Amino acid sequence: MIENPFESGHIKNYLLLYASIVVIMILFFIASTLFLDIEQYETKEFNTEVNQTQLDLQTEQTNTTLKEEKHTKYKLLDTNLSY
């Protein structure tokens, strides 16, 4: 038959086991933070200035798309017809 741990005095053993597990967890946490190496990375800076050739290419692309839109074969209706 199982004895009640509160009556037989085994509760001290359970509390000691719990306390030892907590102490071991705290020691592992301290050891992991002590040996943790924090690497320093150098920051990278990107060139944010836009070249004139890039601007020319963008304007040419927009001009060609506007020309293509003007010369479409089919024309869409300007308004929505609802019945």
C-alpha positions in Angstrom: 0.0 0.0 0.0 1.2 3.5 -0.8 2.0 5.7 2.2 1.0 9.3 2.4 4.3 11.4 1.9 3.0 14.1 4.2 2.7 11.7 7.1 5.8 9.6 6.5 8.2 12.5 6.2 9.1 11.9 2.5 7.9 15.4 1.6 11.3 16.7 2.5 12.9 14.5 -0.2 10.4 15.7 -2.8 11.1 19.4 -1.9 14.9 18.7 -2.1 14.4 17.1 -5.5 12.4 20.0 -6.8 14.9 22.6 -5.4 17.8 20.7 -6.9 16.2 20.7 -10.3 15.5 24.4 -10.1 19.1 25.1 -9.0 20.4 23.0 -12.0 18.2 24.9 -14.4 19.5 28.2 -13.0 23.1 27.0 -13.4 22.5 26.0 -17.0 21.0 29.4 -17.7 23.9 31.2 -16.2 26.4 29.0 -18.0 24.7 29.5 -21.4 24.7 33.3 -21.0 28.3 33.4 -19.9 29.6 31.4 -22.9 27.3 33.1 -25.4 29.4 34.9 -28.0 27.7 38.0 -29.5 29.0 38.6 -33.0 29.4 42.1 -34.3 28.4 42.7 -37.9 29.5 45.7 -39.8 26.6 47.7 -41.2 26.3 47.9 -45.0 25.4 51.1 -46.7 23.8 51.1 -50.1 24.0 53.8 -52.7 20.7 55.6 -52.8 21.5 58.1 -55.5 19.8 57.4 -58.9 22.0 57.5 -61.9 20.9 59.6 -64.9 21.0 56.5 -67.2 18.5 54.8 -64.9 16.2 57.8 -65.0 16.4 57.8 -68.8 15.5 54.2 -69.0 12.5 54.7 -66.7 11.2 57.5 -68.8 11.7 55.6 -72.0 9.8 52.6 -70.6 6.9 54.8 -69.5 6.8 56.6 -72.8 6.7 53.3 -74.7 3.9 51.9 -72.5 1.9 55.1 -73.1 2.3 54.8 -76.8 1.2 51.2 -76.7 -1.9 52.1 -74.7 -2.9 54.7 -77.2 -2.8 52.3 -80.2 -4.9 49.5 -78.9 -7.1 47.6 -81.3 -10.2 47.6 -78.9 -11.6 50.4 -76.9 -13.2 49.8 -73.5 -16.3 51.6 -72.4 -15.8 54.6 -70.2 -18.8 53.9 -68.0 -20.3 50.8 -66.5 -23.8 50.0 -67.8 -26.1 48.6 -65.1 -29.5 47.1 -65.8 
